[in-house]
Amino acid sequence: MTPGALAAAMSVAVKRFADSKLLQEKASKLANKLETRILVDRAKAKLMATGKSEEAAYKAIQGQARDNRLSMRQVALMILGQNKP
């Protein structure tokens, strides 16, 4: 293998590694967003079981998150009894 071919192969390998790492990061972020959405939906359902409408339950979660400077995920976990601030 010539030095030029080796350099080209290494360049391709480095680029593919960077692309693979970027895709892994994107997949991780999407999985996290999906998990957060599922948690918020479960917390919303719990609030709806107390008589709130879906919109009121969502706004309650959103308002509590905003007022306490927490993420909606953290508020959802608190509502579900899985986490404390």
HELIX and SHEET records of a PDB file:
HELIX    1   1 PRO A    3  MET A   48  1                                  46    
HELIX    2   2 GLU A   54  ASN A   68  1                                  15    
HELIX    3   3 MET A   72  ILE A   79  1                                   8    
END                                                                             
